[in-house]
């Protein structure tokens, strides 16, 4: 059924949690990130991977999407299209966070209804992260006037050739491990019968997992694994990543900018398709 444009500005109630060492370490383990900063509980509060926020973001998003009149079959056809995640302060264990999701744009797309959500995370009333999350409800119409999204940020061009390549093997259980350790459960990613009902030939990795792998690789190479330096993560999700398989994270030439170091990147599938395009990681100096 068509999505009414009156859904725009619907907002969730807050999804809250206190960031716990167990779950932050589980998240790192789910993407095979062996960065010792993410496990050293004997050194005080742990650094936390920014994509860890996907849990409360997903909980808030599910809640606001429950107000959108879609059939179960239509909900299964929703796919992530990209994110722009801006960190206002680094995450740390022990931090209590509160996350709300608001539908902020809805417009027609050649593939269906294109929706944008603005997801705000705070701690003690102070901003922690703002994520612009884009998705497409494939084959779904929009009922009513379109509501335009925000103008995309200018991103650093990738250039002619990568300055860094790193291949990551995705084992047959990659979707299941990420689903449980990142608390990002969606049968679409872990149940082959559900995936086939959605028209897929196999299981596909969560877009957040693909992006998290890329962020880990780039932070290791450009920031000595210091997650507190991450200021912004951006990228557009394109080709599906089938599991088992592999991806290759590629970085372009990094440049200095107003916020620090701007690292353009892309992620390719095992057969050379673009899984993440127009990627950019911004690191403070």
C-alpha positions as CSV (number, residue, x, y, z in Angstrom):
1,X,0.0,0.0,0.0
2,X,1.2,3.6,-0.6
3,X,3.1,5.4,2.2
4,X,1.2,8.6,3.1
5,X,3.4,11.7,3.2
6,X,1.7,12.5,6.5
7,X,4.2,10.0,8.1
8,X,6.9,12.6,7.8
9,X,7.8,14.0,11.2
10,X,6.6,11.0,13.1
11,X,9.0,10.4,15.9
12,X,9.8,7.5,18.2
13,X,10.0,7.5,21.9
14,X,13.6,7.2,23.2
15,X,15.4,3.9,23.0
16,X,17.8,3.9,25.9
17,X,20.7,1.9,27.3
18,X,23.9,2.2,29.3
19,X,26.8,1.1,27.1
20,X,28.1,-2.1,28.5
21,X,31.6,-3.6,28.0
22,X,30.1,-7.0,27.1
23,X,28.1,-5.7,24.2
24,X,30.8,-3.4,22.9
25,X,33.3,-6.3,22.9
26,X,30.7,-8.5,21.2
27,X,30.2,-5.9,18.5
28,X,34.0,-5.7,17.8
29,X,34.2,-9.5,17.7
30,X,31.3,-9.6,15.3
31,X,33.3,-7.8,12.7
32,X,36.7,-9.4,13.5
33,X,38.1,-6.2,14.8
34,X,41.0,-7.1,17.1
35,X,41.9,-3.6,18.0
36,X,43.1,-3.9,21.7
37,X,41.5,-0.5,22.5
38,X,38.1,-2.2,22.2
39,X,38.8,-5.0,24.7
40,X,41.2,-3.6,27.3
41,X,38.8,-3.6,30.3
42,X,41.8,-3.4,32.6
43,X,42.6,0.1,31.2
44,X,39.4,1.9,32.3
45,X,36.4,2.7,30.1
46,X,36.6,1.1,26.7
47,X,36.6,2.9,23.4
48,X,33.5,1.9,21.4
49,X,33.1,1.4,17.6
50,X,30.7,4.2,16.4
51,X,28.5,1.7,14.5
52,X,27.7,0.1,17.8
53,X,25.0,2.8,18.0
54,X,23.1,0.7,15.4
55,X,21.4,-1.1,18.3
56,X,19.5,1.8,19.8
57,X,19.2,3.4,16.3
58,X,17.5,0.2,15.1
59,X,15.2,0.0,18.1
60,X,14.1,3.6,17.6
61,X,13.7,3.1,13.9
62,X,11.6,0.0,14.3
63,X,9.3,1.9,16.6
64,X,8.8,4.9,14.3
65,X,8.3,2.5,11.3
66,X,5.5,0.7,13.2
67,X,3.4,3.8,12.6
68,X,3.9,3.5,8.8
69,X,1.0,1.5,7.2
70,X,2.8,-1.3,5.3
71,X,2.1,-4.9,4.9
72,X,4.6,-7.5,6.2
73,X,5.6,-8.3,2.7
74,X,6.3,-4.6,1.9
75,X,8.3,-4.2,5.1
76,X,10.5,-7.1,4.0
77,X,11.3,-5.2,0.8
78,X,12.9,-2.3,2.6
79,X,16.7,-1.9,2.0
80,X,19.3,0.5,3.4
81,X,20.5,3.1,0.9
82,X,23.2,4.9,3.0
83,X,24.2,6.9,6.1
84,X,25.8,10.0,7.2
85,X,26.8,9.6,10.8
86,X,28.2,12.6,12.7
87,X,29.9,12.0,16.0
88,X,29.6,15.0,18.4
89,X,31.6,13.2,21.1
90,X,33.2,9.7,21.3
91,X,31.4,6.7,22.7
92,X,32.7,5.1,25.9
93,X,31.5,2.3,28.1
94,X,29.4,3.4,31.1
95,X,27.8,6.2,29.0
96,X,24.0,6.2,29.2
97,X,22.5,7.0,25.8
98,X,19.0,7.9,24.6
99,X,18.1,7.6,20.9
100,X,15.1,8.9,18.9
101,X,14.3,8.5,15.2
102,X,12.2,10.9,13.2
103,X,11.0,10.4,9.6
104,X,12.3,13.6,7.9
105,X,11.8,13.0,4.2
106,X,9.7,10.9,1.8
107,X,9.8,11.0,-2.0
108,X,9.4,8.9,-5.1
109,X,12.3,6.9,-6.4
110,X,12.6,4.7,-9.5
111,X,12.8,1.7,-7.2
112,X,10.0,2.7,-4.8
113,X,9.5,5.0,-1.9
114,X,12.7,6.7,-0.7
115,X,12.7,7.6,3.0
116,X,15.1,9.5,5.2
117,X,15.2,9.4,9.0
118,X,17.2,11.6,11.3
119,X,18.3,9.7,14.3
120,X,19.6,11.7,17.3
121,X,21.5,10.1,20.2
122,X,22.2,12.1,23.4
123,X,23.8,11.4,26.8
124,X,22.8,13.5,29.8
125,X,21.1,15.9,27.5
126,X,24.3,16.5,25.4
127,X,24.5,15.5,21.7
128,X,26.4,12.3,21.0
129,X,25.6,11.4,17.4
130,X,23.3,12.5,14.6
131,X,22.7,9.9,11.9
132,X,20.9,10.6,8.6
133,X,19.7,7.1,7.5
134,X,18.4,6.6,3.9
135,X,16.3,3.6,2.8
136,X,14.2,2.5,-0.1
137,X,10.9,0.6,0.2
138,X,11.1,-1.3,-3.1
139,X,8.0,-1.3,-5.2
140,X,6.0,0.9,-2.7
141,X,4.3,4.1,-3.8
142,X,4.1,7.5,-2.0
143,X,0.6,8.9,-1.3
144,X,0.5,12.7,-1.2
145,X,3.1,15.4,-1.7
146,X,6.8,14.6,-1.6
147,X,8.9,15.9,1.2
148,X,12.5,16.5,0.1
149,X,15.5,15.4,2.0
150,X,18.5,17.4,3.0
151,X,21.1,18.3,0.4
152,X,24.0,15.8,0.5
153,X,27.3,16.9,1.9
154,X,30.2,17.4,-0.5
155,X,32.5,14.3,-0.1
156,X,36.1,13.9,-0.9
157,X,36.5,12.3,-4.3
158,X,38.1,8.8,-4.3
159,X,40.6,9.6,-7.1
160,X,42.0,7.4,-9.9
161,X,43.5,4.6,-7.8
162,X,43.3,3.2,-4.3
163,X,46.1,4.0,-1.8
164,X,45.1,1.1,0.4
165,X,43.4,-2.3,-0.2
166,X,42.3,-4.8,2.4
167,X,40.3,-8.0,1.7
168,X,38.0,-9.3,4.3
169,X,36.7,-12.9,4.1
170,X,33.1,-13.4,5.2
171,X,32.5,-16.8,6.6
172,X,29.1,-18.7,6.2
173,X,28.1,-17.6,9.7
174,X,29.0,-13.9,9.3
175,X,25.3,-12.7,9.1
176,X,24.3,-14.8,12.2
177,X,27.3,-13.6,14.3
178,X,26.7,-10.0,13.4
179,X,22.9,-10.3,14.0
180,X,23.4,-11.7,17.5
181,X,26.5,-9.8,18.7
182,X,25.4,-6.4,17.3
183,X,21.8,-7.0,18.4
184,X,20.7,-6.3,14.8
185,X,18.2,-9.2,14.4
186,X,16.3,-9.3,11.1
187,X,15.3,-12.6,9.6
188,X,15.9,-11.2,6.2
189,X,19.7,-11.5,6.9
190,X,19.7,-14.8,8.7
191,X,16.9,-17.1,7.6
192,X,17.3,-18.4,4.0
193,X,13.6,-19.1,3.6
194,X,12.8,-15.4,4.4
195,X,15.6,-14.2,2.1
196,X,14.2,-16.3,-0.8
197,X,10.7,-15.0,-0.2
198,X,12.2,-11.6,-0.7
199,X,13.6,-12.7,-4.1
200,X,17.2,-13.3,-3.0
201,X,19.4,-16.3,-3.9
202,X,21.1,-16.3,-0.5
203,X,21.8,-14.4,2.7
204,X,23.2,-10.9,2.5
205,X,25.3,-9.1,5.1
206,X,23.8,-6.2,7.0
207,X,24.8,-2.8,5.4
208,X,25.9,-1.7,8.9
209,X,28.3,-4.7,9.1
210,X,29.8,-3.8,5.7
211,X,30.3,-0.2,6.9
212,X,31.6,-1.3,10.3
213,X,34.3,-3.5,8.6
214,X,35.3,-0.5,6.5
215,X,35.5,1.9,9.4
216,X,37.6,-0.6,11.4
217,X,40.1,-1.0,8.5
218,X,40.4,2.7,7.9
219,X,40.7,3.7,11.5
220,X,43.5,1.1,12.0
221,X,45.5,2.4,9.0
222,X,44.9,6.2,9.4
223,X,44.3,6.7,13.2
224,X,46.3,3.8,14.8
225,X,42.9,2.3,15.8
226,X,41.8,5.4,17.9
227,X,38.0,5.4,17.5
228,X,37.8,8.6,19.5
229,X,39.1,10.5,16.5
230,X,36.1,9.6,14.3
231,X,34.0,12.7,13.5
232,X,31.9,11.5,10.5
233,X,31.1,8.4,8.5
234,X,29.3,8.6,5.2
235,X,28.6,6.2,2.4
236,X,25.9,5.0,0.0
237,X,24.9,1.3,0.0
238,X,24.8,-0.2,-3.5
239,X,25.4,-3.9,-4.4
240,X,24.3,-6.6,-1.9
241,X,27.1,-8.5,-0.1
242,X,26.3,-12.2,-0.3
243,X,27.6,-14.6,2.4
244,X,29.8,-16.6,2.3
245,X,32.1,-14.4,0.2
246,X,34.5,-11.5,0.6
247,X,34.7,-7.7,0.4
248,X,37.6,-5.4,-0.3
249,X,37.9,-2.1,1.5
250,X,39.8,0.5,-0.6
251,X,40.9,4.0,0.5
252,X,41.7,6.9,-1.8
253,X,44.2,9.7,-1.1
254,X,43.4,11.3,2.3
255,X,43.4,15.1,2.5
256,X,43.4,17.6,5.3
257,X,40.2,19.6,5.8
258,X,38.4,21.8,8.3
259,X,37.6,18.9,10.7
260,X,40.9,17.0,10.3
261,X,41.8,14.2,7.9
262,X,39.3,13.2,5.2
263,X,39.6,9.7,4.0
264,X,37.6,8.7,0.8
265,X,36.8,5.1,0.5
266,X,34.8,2.4,-1.2
267,X,33.9,-1.2,-0.5
268,X,33.8,-3.8,-3.4
269,X,32.1,-7.2,-3.4
270,X,33.9,-10.3,-4.3
271,X,32.9,-9.9,-8.0
272,X,34.0,-6.3,-8.2
273,X,30.6,-4.6,-7.6
274,X,30.4,-1.5,-5.4
275,X,28.9,-2.4,-2.0
276,X,29.6,1.1,-0.5
277,X,30.1,4.0,-2.9
278,X,31.1,7.6,-2.1
279,X,32.5,6.7,1.3
280,X,34.2,9.2,3.5
281,X,35.7,8.8,7.0
282,X,36.6,12.1,8.8
283,X,39.2,11.9,11.6
284,X,40.1,14.7,13.9
285,X,43.8,15.8,13.9
